[in-house]
Amino acid sequence: MTEDLTFQALRQLQANPRLSQRQLARALGISLGKTNYCLRALIARGLVKAEHFRTSKNKLAYAYLLTPEGIDAKARITVRFLKRKQAEYDALKAELEQLIAEAKAEGVHMVKACDEAGATPPCS
């Protein structure tokens, strides 16, 4: 189980502990089988606990609650995730700036530079 998948699963479960495995699978963009495997891994690692909250004739429903260890792990993973995404953003921004400069040097005038916040699209 990748750290990104762990992070996304913990985020989804913290936001809505009563997600079914099917709903979680959709939110994560993975198969139901992989979701079941991931939940079992998170439970085995002590990051999530499953609590039964409703019984029907055909199925059980669980609330998947982050444990204190799960909350701590999510916080640590969040910091690493943010650092990685910031580095990706910085690299992409530098590449865009280089491409814009090259395009301008070649006489392409329909290219706009990014504003300070990066909110303006690089090309018009």
N, C-alpha and C positions, 0 to 999 in steps of 0.2 A: 504494500500500500504506500503510495507516494505521499510525500509531505503535503503537496498541494491538495490531494484528495482528502487527506486527514483534516487539513485546515477547512476545506469547503464543507465536509461532513459535520465537523464540530460547529461551524458557523450556522449551518442549517438547523441542526438539532438544538442549539442554544436558542435560536429564534423561535422554533416551534417544536418542542419535545414530543408532541403527539403526532408528528408526521408518520404515516405508514411507511413501510419499506418501499412500497410502490411509488409513493409521493416523493420520498427521498431519492429514489433512483431517477425519477424524472428531473428533479431539481439539480442533481449532480451530473446528469447526462450519461449515466452508466446503466448497465443491465441490472435487473432485479437480483440475479445470482451474485453479481459482484457487490451489490449493495449489502446483501446478507453477509457475505464474506467480510466486508469492511466493518459492518456493525459488530460482528463476532470478534474481530481483531481489536476494535476499540474497547469492547467490554473486557476482553482478555487482558488488555493493557491497563485496565482500571481507569480509563478515561471517561467511560460512559457506563451507566447502569440502566437496565431495563426494568421498569415497574409496570406490572399488570394494572390496567385501569378500567377495563370493561370486558365482559364476557358475553358472547352470543352463542347460539347453538353450533355455529360452524367455525368460528375463529376467535382468537384472542387478540386484544389490542394492547399495545404497550406505549408507555411514555419513555422516551430515551433521554435520560437526564445526564448532563455533564456532572461528573464528580468534581470535588475540589482539585484533584490531580488533572482532570480534563480541562478545567478552567485555566489552571496554570499552564498546561501544555499549549492550549489555544493561544494564550497571551504570548508565549515564547515563539510559537510558529508564526503568529501575526507579525511580530517584529521582523523575523527573517523574510517573510513574504513581502512585507513593505520594502525592505532593503533591496530585495531582488527585483521587484517591480520598479522601484526608483532607478536602479541601475539600467534596467531595460529601457525605461523612458528616456533617461539621459543619453543612452547610446542611440536610440531612434531619433531623438531631437538633433543630436550632432550630425547624424547621417542626413536628415532632412535639410539641415542648414547647408551642408556641403553640396547636396544635390541642387538646392535652390541657387547657390552661388555659381555652380557649374552651368546651370540653365541660363542664368543671367549673362554669364560670360559668353555663352553661345548665341546670345541675342534673343532668347525667349523672354518676352516681356509680360506674359500673362501669369507670371508666378508671383504670389504674395509671400512675404516673409511672415513667420509666426510672430504673434505679439508676445509680450513678456510672460503671460499666463499660458501660452500655447493654445489659446482658444480659437484663434483664427486658422482656418484651413490653410495648408501650405500652398495650395494651388487654387486658382479660380477658374 
